């Protein structure tokens, strides 16, 4: 069945996610030079909503909020890639990404079971939920000790480094 309105005619609120080109217009994505130099946080929250835990948790003040409802602004030069902002975001909108040679890496929040383990093979998904490739978990870190739901910071590696701008979810293969 064909959708009533094609995806490219919908805005992010109707579609449920921002496309990469929309995030680029807002300056939410770092350049290739930045992600080849070091691991940096990418905040895909460009909404004007009352939220600010990311700004409070950042130990180097790389995340700036001009007001409680202003979208966060990243200073990639200051970011040290510590991952503290990833699990604190209630909207699951913060990721870390970097490129090392031909390999790409994305650190993301993961709130599902099974528990992620180093070496697990995963399917990679973009913002829309479309499968875009395969990878493996290289660093699962459980962050929310004592929380009623599991929340991990999971770093995945994949061989197509161009996917760092697109991979935003995983499914562990069983």
C-alpha positions as CSV (number, residue, x, y, z in Angstrom):
1,X,0.0,0.0,0.0
2,X,1.4,3.4,-1.0
3,X,1.5,6.1,1.7
4,X,-1.0,8.9,1.3
5,X,1.8,11.5,1.4
6,X,5.3,10.6,0.3
7,X,8.0,10.9,3.0
8,X,9.8,13.7,1.1
9,X,6.7,15.9,1.4
10,X,6.3,15.4,5.1
11,X,7.9,17.6,7.8
12,X,9.9,16.0,10.7
13,X,6.9,16.1,13.0
14,X,4.6,14.2,10.6
15,X,7.4,11.8,9.7
16,X,8.7,11.3,13.2
17,X,12.4,12.0,12.6
18,X,14.7,14.6,11.0
19,X,16.5,13.7,7.8
20,X,20.2,14.2,7.5
21,X,19.8,17.2,5.2
22,X,17.5,18.9,7.8
23,X,20.0,18.3,10.5
24,X,22.8,19.8,8.4
25,X,20.8,22.9,7.7
26,X,20.6,23.4,11.5
27,X,24.3,22.8,12.0
28,X,23.7,19.7,14.1
29,X,26.2,17.5,12.3
30,X,30.0,17.9,12.4
31,X,32.1,17.8,9.3
32,X,34.2,14.8,8.2
33,X,37.4,16.6,9.4
34,X,36.0,16.8,12.9
35,X,34.9,13.1,13.1
36,X,38.2,11.9,11.6
37,X,40.1,13.8,14.2
38,X,38.3,12.5,17.3
39,X,35.1,11.1,18.8
40,X,32.5,13.8,19.2
41,X,29.0,14.2,20.5
42,X,26.2,14.8,17.9
43,X,23.0,16.2,19.3
44,X,20.0,15.7,17.1
45,X,17.7,17.7,19.2
46,X,16.8,20.9,17.3
47,X,13.5,21.4,19.1
48,X,12.7,24.3,21.4
49,X,11.6,22.3,24.4
50,X,12.3,22.7,28.1
51,X,15.2,20.3,28.7
52,X,18.8,20.7,29.7
53,X,20.4,17.7,31.3
54,X,23.0,17.5,28.5
55,X,24.3,21.0,29.3
56,X,24.6,20.2,33.0
57,X,26.4,16.8,32.6
58,X,29.1,18.0,30.2
59,X,32.4,18.2,32.1
60,X,34.0,20.5,29.6
61,X,31.1,22.8,28.7
62,X,31.0,21.7,25.1
63,X,27.2,21.8,25.2
64,X,25.7,25.2,25.4
65,X,22.0,26.1,25.9
66,X,21.1,29.8,25.7
67,X,17.9,29.2,27.6
68,X,16.0,26.3,29.1
69,X,14.0,25.9,25.9
70,X,16.7,26.7,23.3
71,X,18.1,23.8,21.3
72,X,21.6,22.7,22.5
73,X,24.6,23.9,20.6
74,X,27.7,21.7,20.3
75,X,31.3,23.0,20.4
76,X,33.1,20.1,18.8
77,X,36.5,21.6,19.5
78,X,35.8,21.3,23.3
79,X,34.1,17.9,23.2
80,X,36.2,15.1,24.6
81,X,33.9,12.2,23.7
82,X,33.3,11.1,27.3
83,X,29.8,9.7,26.6
84,X,28.2,11.3,29.7
85,X,25.6,13.1,27.6
86,X,24.4,10.0,25.7
87,X,22.5,8.2,28.5
88,X,21.3,11.4,30.2
89,X,19.3,12.6,27.2
90,X,15.6,11.7,27.8
91,X,14.9,12.0,24.1
92,X,17.7,9.5,23.1
93,X,18.9,12.2,20.7
94,X,22.6,12.3,21.5
95,X,25.2,10.1,19.7
96,X,29.0,10.0,19.5
97,X,30.6,9.4,16.1
98,X,34.0,9.1,14.7
99,X,35.9,7.7,11.7
100,X,39.1,5.8,11.9
101,X,40.5,4.9,8.5
102,X,37.7,3.0,6.7
103,X,35.9,2.1,9.9
104,X,33.0,4.1,11.4
105,X,32.0,4.1,15.0
106,X,28.8,5.3,16.6
107,X,28.0,5.3,20.3
108,X,24.3,5.4,21.0
109,X,21.7,4.8,23.8
110,X,20.3,1.2,23.8
111,X,17.2,0.4,25.9
112,X,16.5,-3.2,24.8
113,X,17.2,-6.7,25.6
114,X,19.2,-8.9,25.0
115,X,22.0,-7.3,27.0
116,X,24.7,-6.1,24.5
117,X,28.1,-7.9,24.6
118,X,31.4,-7.1,23.0
119,X,31.6,-8.9,19.6
120,X,27.8,-9.2,19.1
121,X,26.9,-8.8,15.5
122,X,24.2,-6.2,14.9
123,X,22.0,-4.9,12.1
124,X,22.3,-1.1,11.7
125,X,19.4,1.2,11.2
126,X,19.0,4.8,10.2
127,X,16.7,7.5,11.7
128,X,13.7,6.2,9.8
129,X,14.2,2.6,10.9
130,X,15.6,1.4,7.6
131,X,18.3,-1.1,7.7
132,X,21.6,0.4,6.3
133,X,24.2,-2.2,7.1
134,X,25.9,-4.6,9.6
135,X,28.3,-4.1,12.4
136,X,29.5,-5.3,15.7
137,X,29.5,-4.1,19.3
138,X,32.9,-3.0,20.5
139,X,32.0,-1.4,23.8
140,X,28.7,-1.8,25.7
141,X,28.7,0.2,28.9
142,X,25.7,-0.1,31.3
143,X,25.1,3.5,32.6
144,X,21.8,3.5,34.4
145,X,22.5,1.3,37.5
146,X,19.3,0.7,39.5
147,X,17.0,2.1,36.8
148,X,13.8,0.2,36.2
149,X,14.6,-0.2,32.5
150,X,18.0,-1.2,31.1
151,X,20.0,1.6,29.4
152,X,23.3,1.0,27.9
153,X,25.7,3.2,26.0
154,X,26.7,0.9,23.0
155,X,29.5,1.6,20.6
156,X,29.2,-0.2,17.3
157,X,31.9,-0.5,14.6
158,X,31.2,-0.9,10.8
159,X,33.3,-1.0,7.7
160,X,31.5,1.8,5.7
161,X,32.6,4.9,7.5
162,X,30.1,7.1,5.6
163,X,27.4,5.5,7.7
164,X,28.5,7.5,10.9
165,X,26.0,10.2,9.9
166,X,23.2,7.7,9.5
167,X,23.4,4.8,12.0
168,X,21.2,5.6,15.0
169,X,19.8,2.2,16.1
170,X,20.8,-1.4,16.2
171,X,19.3,-4.9,16.6
172,X,21.5,-7.6,18.0
173,X,21.5,-10.8,15.9
174,X,20.7,-13.9,17.9
